[in-house]
Amino acid sequence: MAMTIGVARVTLYLEGSFSLKDKRHVVRSLTQRVRNQFNVGIAEVADMGDMRVATLGVVCVSNSAPHADEMLATVVRFIERRVEMGVLGEVETELIPYGD
């Protein structure tokens, strides 16, 4: 059975963050809301020590590449509308076929 793994790397620029505590609050709140709303994995994957930048990794698995692509696009739009103290930066996505 073939499946597609959708991966997104989302960079957030947190201009209103003045400490790592501010950043952690924003990242935890946002990742929890994404987990609650969508059936995807999400975590902070880079820039852990930078209080002004957060890089999130998002992963979904589907039996359809177009569905995985749409799911990632929906999650990115959700993040863009709900990021506190900052703005959405770079977004990179990749669809990885797996199986037959």
Contacts in CASP RR format, 6 or more apart in sequence:
PFRMAT RR
TARGET T0000
AUTHOR 0000-0000-0000
METHOD contacts of the structure
MODEL  1
MAMTIGVARVTLYLEGSFSLKDKRHVVRSLTQRVRNQFNVGIAEVADMGD
MRVATLGVVCVSNSAPHADEMLATVVRFIERRVEMGVLGEVETELIPYGD
1 63 0 8 1.000
1 99 0 8 1.000
1 100 0 8 1.000
2 63 0 8 1.000
2 97 0 8 1.000
2 98 0 8 1.000
2 99 0 8 1.000
2 100 0 8 1.000
3 61 0 8 1.000
3 62 0 8 1.000
3 63 0 8 1.000
3 97 0 8 1.000
3 98 0 8 1.000
3 99 0 8 1.000
4 61 0 8 1.000
4 62 0 8 1.000
4 63 0 8 1.000
4 64 0 8 1.000
4 65 0 8 1.000
4 67 0 8 1.000
4 68 0 8 1.000
4 95 0 8 1.000
4 96 0 8 1.000
4 97 0 8 1.000
4 98 0 8 1.000
5 59 0 8 1.000
5 60 0 8 1.000
5 61 0 8 1.000
5 68 0 8 1.000
5 95 0 8 1.000
5 96 0 8 1.000
5 98 0 8 1.000
6 59 0 8 1.000
6 60 0 8 1.000
6 61 0 8 1.000
6 62 0 8 1.000
6 68 0 8 1.000
6 69 0 8 1.000
6 71 0 8 1.000
6 72 0 8 1.000
6 93 0 8 1.000
6 94 0 8 1.000
6 95 0 8 1.000
6 96 0 8 1.000
7 57 0 8 1.000
7 58 0 8 1.000
7 59 0 8 1.000
7 72 0 8 1.000
7 93 0 8 1.000
7 94 0 8 1.000
7 95 0 8 1.000
7 96 0 8 1.000
8 57 0 8 1.000
8 58 0 8 1.000
8 59 0 8 1.000
8 72 0 8 1.000
8 75 0 8 1.000
8 76 0 8 1.000
8 91 0 8 1.000
8 92 0 8 1.000
8 93 0 8 1.000
8 94 0 8 1.000
9 45 0 8 1.000
9 55 0 8 1.000
9 56 0 8 1.000
9 57 0 8 1.000
9 58 0 8 1.000
9 90 0 8 1.000
9 91 0 8 1.000
9 92 0 8 1.000
9 93 0 8 1.000
10 55 0 8 1.000
10 56 0 8 1.000
10 57 0 8 1.000
10 58 0 8 1.000
10 76 0 8 1.000
10 79 0 8 1.000
10 88 0 8 1.000
10 89 0 8 1.000
10 90 0 8 1.000
10 91 0 8 1.000
11 47 0 8 1.000
11 53 0 8 1.000
11 54 0 8 1.000
11 55 0 8 1.000
11 56 0 8 1.000
11 88 0 8 1.000
11 89 0 8 1.000
11 90 0 8 1.000
11 91 0 8 1.000
12 26 0 8 1.000
12 53 0 8 1.000
12 54 0 8 1.000
12 55 0 8 1.000
12 56 0 8 1.000
12 79 0 8 1.000
12 83 0 8 1.000
12 86 0 8 1.000
12 87 0 8 1.000
12 88 0 8 1.000
12 89 0 8 1.000
13 52 0 8 1.000
13 53 0 8 1.000
13 86 0 8 1.000
13 87 0 8 1.000
13 88 0 8 1.000
13 89 0 8 1.000
14 22 0 8 1.000
14 23 0 8 1.000
14 26 0 8 1.000
14 51 0 8 1.000
14 52 0 8 1.000
14 53 0 8 1.000
14 54 0 8 1.000
14 83 0 8 1.000
14 85 0 8 1.000
14 86 0 8 1.000
15 52 0 8 1.000
15 85 0 8 1.000
15 86 0 8 1.000
15 87 0 8 1.000
16 22 0 8 1.000
16 85 0 8 1.000
16 86 0 8 1.000
17 23 0 8 1.000
17 26 0 8 1.000
17 51 0 8 1.000
17 52 0 8 1.000
17 85 0 8 1.000
17 86 0 8 1.000
18 51 0 8 1.000
19 51 0 8 1.000
20 49 0 8 1.000
20 51 0 8 1.000
22 51 0 8 1.000
22 85 0 8 1.000
23 51 0 8 1.000
23 52 0 8 1.000
23 54 0 8 1.000
26 54 0 8 1.000
26 83 0 8 1.000
26 84 0 8 1.000
26 85 0 8 1.000
27 44 0 8 1.000
27 54 0 8 1.000
27 56 0 8 1.000
29 84 0 8 1.000
30 56 0 8 1.000
30 79 0 8 1.000
30 82 0 8 1.000
30 83 0 8 1.000
30 84 0 8 1.000
31 42 0 8 1.000
31 43 0 8 1.000
31 44 0 8 1.000
31 56 0 8 1.000
33 78 0 8 1.000
33 82 0 8 1.000
34 40 0 8 1.000
34 41 0 8 1.000
34 42 0 8 1.000
34 58 0 8 1.000
34 75 0 8 1.000
34 78 0 8 1.000
34 79 0 8 1.000
35 41 0 8 1.000
35 42 0 8 1.000
37 78 0 8 1.000
38 60 0 8 1.000
38 71 0 8 1.000
38 74 0 8 1.000
38 75 0 8 1.000
38 78 0 8 1.000
39 60 0 8 1.000
40 58 0 8 1.000
40 59 0 8 1.000
40 60 0 8 1.000
40 71 0 8 1.000
40 75 0 8 1.000
41 57 0 8 1.000
41 58 0 8 1.000
41 59 0 8 1.000
41 60 0 8 1.000
42 56 0 8 1.000
42 57 0 8 1.000
42 58 0 8 1.000
42 59 0 8 1.000
42 75 0 8 1.000
43 56 0 8 1.000
43 57 0 8 1.000
44 54 0 8 1.000
44 55 0 8 1.000
44 56 0 8 1.000
44 57 0 8 1.000
45 55 0 8 1.000
45 56 0 8 1.000
45 57 0 8 1.000
46 55 0 8 1.000
47 53 0 8 1.000
47 54 0 8 1.000
47 55 0 8 1.000
56 79 0 8 1.000
58 72 0 8 1.000
58 75 0 8 1.000
58 76 0 8 1.000
60 68 0 8 1.000
60 71 0 8 1.000
60 72 0 8 1.000
60 75 0 8 1.000
61 68 0 8 1.000
62 68 0 8 1.000
62 71 0 8 1.000
65 95 0 8 1.000
65 97 0 8 1.000
68 95 0 8 1.000
69 93 0 8 1.000
69 95 0 8 1.000
72 93 0 8 1.000
73 93 0 8 1.000
76 88 0 8 1.000
76 91 0 8 1.000
76 93 0 8 1.000
79 88 0 8 1.000
80 88 0 8 1.000
END
